[in-house]
């Protein structure tokens, strides 16, 4: 009877270890496969995670606790389009910057976490950058500023 209990616990332990290892490698693989791009606007360099898959585009930074001031998320679209953004699931306020042909086309500044409306500029762009709220003002980022992209 004691041997059977030991076998049961051993099987449970092995299953838990396998689940942990699978989870660990999936998380590690996801982090390793993130595409990071360096974005230069004026004298500021922002390292942004590239979001270019349907799932990543829908999730964005939702659920993320915070990012550093030199970090962001760059949404990349296959062709220019009108895009809408909302704060659903956000845990920190944002500046959202629409980029078209290497120039800033529109900026939504200081959007609070509890903002319920959809931000929907009436312009077509091929990229959108999310950064911490207030940084576009702090860095003096304006419409028509040049934006440079370099892979890391």
C-alpha positions in Angstrom: 0.0 0.0 0.0 2.8 2.4 0.8 4.5 1.5 -2.5 1.3 2.3 -4.4 1.1 5.8 -2.7 4.8 6.4 -3.5 4.1 5.5 -7.2 1.1 7.8 -7.3 3.1 10.7 -5.9 6.0 10.0 -8.2 3.7 10.0 -11.2 2.2 13.3 -10.1 5.6 14.8 -9.6 6.8 13.6 -13.0 3.7 15.1 -14.7 4.2 18.4 -12.8 7.9 18.6 -13.8 7.0 17.9 -17.5 4.3 20.6 -17.4 6.7 23.0 -15.9 9.4 22.3 -18.5 7.0 22.6 -21.4 5.7 26.0 -20.0 9.3 27.2 -19.4 10.5 26.4 -22.9 7.4 27.9 -24.5 7.8 31.1 -22.5 11.6 31.2 -23.3 10.9 30.5 -27.0 8.4 33.3 -27.1 10.9 35.8 -25.6 13.7 34.6 -27.9 11.5 35.0 -30.9 10.3 38.6 -30.2 11.4 41.0 -32.9 12.9 44.2 -31.5 13.5 47.3 -33.5 15.3 50.5 -32.6 13.3 53.6 -33.5 14.9 57.0 -33.6 12.7 60.1 -33.4 14.7 63.3 -33.0 17.5 62.4 -30.5 15.5 59.7 -28.8 16.0 56.0 -29.4 13.1 53.6 -28.4 13.5 49.9 -28.5 10.1 48.5 -29.5 8.7 45.0 -29.7 7.3 44.5 -33.2 3.7 43.5 -33.3 2.8 42.2 -36.8 0.7 39.1 -36.3 -3.1 39.1 -35.9 -2.9 38.0 -32.3 -0.1 40.4 -31.4 -1.8 43.3 -33.2 -5.0 42.6 -31.2 -3.3 42.2 -27.8 -0.8 45.0 -28.0 0.5 46.0 -24.6 -2.7 45.0 -22.9 -2.0 43.1 -19.7 1.6 44.4 -19.6 2.4 45.8 -16.1 4.7 48.6 -17.3 7.5 49.5 -19.8 10.6 51.6 -19.5 10.8 55.1 -21.0 13.1 53.8 -23.8 10.7 51.0 -24.7 7.5 50.7 -26.7 5.5 48.5 -29.1 5.5 49.0 -32.8 2.4 47.8 -34.8 3.3 47.1 -38.4 0.7 46.7 -41.0 1.2 45.2 -44.5 -0.2 48.2 -46.2 -1.4 51.7 -45.1 -4.8 51.6 -43.4 -7.0 53.5 -41.0 -6.4 51.9 -37.5 -8.3 52.2 -34.2 -6.8 51.8 -30.8 -8.3 51.4 -27.3 -7.1 51.0 -23.8 -8.8 47.7 -23.0 -6.6 45.7 -20.6 -4.0 48.5 -20.2 -2.3 48.9 -16.9 -0.5 52.2 -17.6 -1.3 55.3 -19.7 0.0 55.7 -23.2 1.0 58.1 -26.0 0.0 56.5 -29.3 1.9 57.7 -32.4 0.7 57.0 -36.0 3.5 56.8 -38.6 3.2 57.0 -42.3 6.1 56.7 -44.8 8.7 57.4 -42.1 7.0 60.5 -40.7 4.8 61.1 -37.7 1.2 61.6 -38.9 -0.8 61.8 -35.7 -0.3 61.7 -32.0 -2.8 60.8 -29.3 -1.2 62.1 -26.1 -1.6 61.0 -22.4 -4.4 58.5 -22.9 -5.4 57.3 -19.4 -5.9 53.7 -18.5 -9.7 54.2 -17.9 -10.2 55.9 -21.3 -13.3 54.0 -22.8 -13.4 55.6 -26.2 -11.7 54.3 -29.4 -8.9 56.5 -30.7 -9.5 56.6 -34.4 -7.7 59.2 -36.5 -9.0 59.6 -40.0 -5.6 59.0 -41.6 -4.1 55.9 -43.2 -0.7 54.8 -41.8 1.5 51.7 -42.0 2.8 51.8 -38.4 1.7 52.8 -35.0 4.0 53.2 -31.9 2.8 52.9 -28.3 5.0 54.5 -25.6 4.6 55.7 -22.0 2.2 58.6 -21.6 3.9 62.0 -21.6 7.0 61.0 -23.5 6.0 62.6 -26.8 5.7 65.9 -25.0 8.9 65.3 -22.9 10.9 64.5 -26.1 9.3 67.2 -28.2 7.9 64.7 -30.7 5.6 66.4 -33.2 3.7 65.7 -36.4 5.9 65.5 -39.5 9.0 64.5 -37.4 11.2 61.9 -39.2 11.2 58.4 -37.8 14.1 56.0 -38.5 14.0 52.2 -38.0 16.9 49.9 -37.4 16.7 46.2 -36.6 18.5 45.2 -33.4 
